[in-house]
Amino acid sequence: MTILIEQPADHNVPQLEDKKGLASENNEELFEFVLDGGFVMPKDIADNDGCVKPEALVSNDEFIAPDINAFGHTFRDYNVESGRQKSVEEFYRLNHIHQTYDFVNRMREQYRKMDRVEMSIWECCELLNEVVDESDPDLDEPQIEHLLQTAEAIRKDYPNEDWLHLTALIHDLGKVLLLPSFGGLPQWAVVGDTHPLGCAFDESIVHHKYFESNPDHNNPLYNTKNGIYTEGCGLENVMISWGHDDYMYLVAKENGTTLPEAGLFVIRYHSFYPLHKSGAYKHLMNEEDKQNLKWLNIFNKYDLYSKSKVRIDVEKVKPYYLSLIDKYFPAKLRW
């Protein structure tokens, strides 16, 4: 559980020791979010609404977000004319038609059995060399490159938050659902932005127009603002469209990971762009969701903007990430 505590700025907390100027120079009191296991999030990082403060994102020695992606376009531009964009739009047409409440419920029941294969986290990372995400307008490199780019960028800016480094490394591992040994699901059932089912489809969702052909669109039980939910019910109780996010979350939980809840939140909702980019569906969040969203907003900068043609020396960084895997996960996991 995530809790809010009051703590003096000069209190001896190792995670904050002279880091990024977050300690108060005039001994003002800092309010910090403390995650499971004692992981601390300084007050300076985010505003009360869960949005990361701009000054917390960029400094002279931190990862700097680029203005354009590897294709020469702005990031997440779903309207620019290109062959890639046309395939991305077709992906979302299929996604929005077929992702229904009943479909997601069936997928969760089927895959939570974890009866397909037993392997380590790193073995799964290597499997992603075979995967390219067709929903992504910014990247066409193998997924393992993206995982390491994201993790290394976060590691540079937050060297003491090793749980966040590992979260970045594994956040997309659920994309193995595309492979035959994991069911060979179609792209629309594995990747892309996610959104809630069981309530109205918010207009901020990419290519919203295609929901008109979704059976849930005209179902009076599902097409109101709250649908089958109540305000403040918590995202844990909301059915989110099926894909690699929810699958990797289930894998981590079922295998007893010791990652803090904020790490699991990032894994589960990192593709939930209507929430963390547009602020949609916040009325369904509870207090713990609001605190964890602060970490997701931090993570999102690196997940999105670290996509580049810069290659990572896998063998050089591998020992570090193997040590984190050993710290937070069993040697072999059920998938």
Disulfide bonds with the S-S distance in Angstrom:
none
